[in-house]
């Protein structure tokens, strides 16, 4: 404000909107010196301060955190500007969009080696944050960007500096990716620390292994199955990885996928004291693609159109069957709850008939 170059001095801001959220809008821009692209995150101060109650200190904290962590897998902050209306951040431009959208475009289909490579970069970004004393608190596929194939962690609005023995007590983040110690704040949990980011990364890994299905969302996708979440009981669904080929007799490296599931279970461990650390996860053989390349080389490299059609049909049937089972389980729970609340007497035979009628045959 008044001192130093302005946003317009440094960048030519194009009329290309890259994204928009509650806190601001991201535009594509061109660096006037290098002619390279940048992303300008423009925060409207009136909207933030007055209507959303965000303090200026919180914005400056995000800027400080981005400046503190210099890592290949963390989005770069080049500079920032402030005028009477906006605070604008000049960020690294990511040409591939966010990871969640990229996976949706592909129907969550990816080779196992690719899943391991992306997951290794996700864990590497988190490890870089931890080494700088930063807890992100909003790890999820939508907060990772792709820049020329490299995964970049972004959106540091909820990130905070954290001491090694310090615990946080603020309940924030995306509920579907929050660890048990966050979910139970004020009940049996007195705080949380760095392991919450490991849990959220494990949920992301589960989604990579199960064709985008979240392990703890109900069939409707609108609520969390808290008993299963608190137990860490996961279903990997109809995997989008190569092991689907086993259904038609193809070699596919199924044992390697089991190693991926084992790593996922260690990351999605309900007890934060027993949860694997991010550096231990980075040492996992599967995460470093050991054995994956040879296993994929054994698989049939190309499928004929009939075989490809059969695989697609099989996956559709598996997905539909899993959805039907989940729906039936939810109906069963609802029926039993209603029967338990009903003052009318219902004999065991009637209850059994009602429950059986709700199940998928």
Buried (B, 14 or more C-beta within 10 A) or exposed (E): EEEEEEBEEBBEBEEEEBBEEEBBBBBBBBBEEEEEBBBBBBBBBEBBBEEEEBEEEBBEBBBBBBEBBEBEBBBBBBBBBBEEEBBBBBBBBBEBBBBBBBBEEEEBBBBBBBBBBBBBBBBBBBBBBBEBBBBBBBBBBBBBBBBEEEBBBBBBBBBBEBEEEEEBEEBEBBEBBBBBBBBBBEEEBEEBBBBBBBBBBBBBBBBBBBBBBBBBBBBEEEEBBEEBBBEBBBBBBBBBBBBBBBBEEBBBBBEBBEBBBEBBBBBBBBEBEEBBBBEBBBEBEBBEBEBBEEBBEEBBEEBEEEBEEBBEEBBEEBBEEBBBBBBBBBBBBEBBEEBEEEEEEEEEEEBEEBBEEBEEE
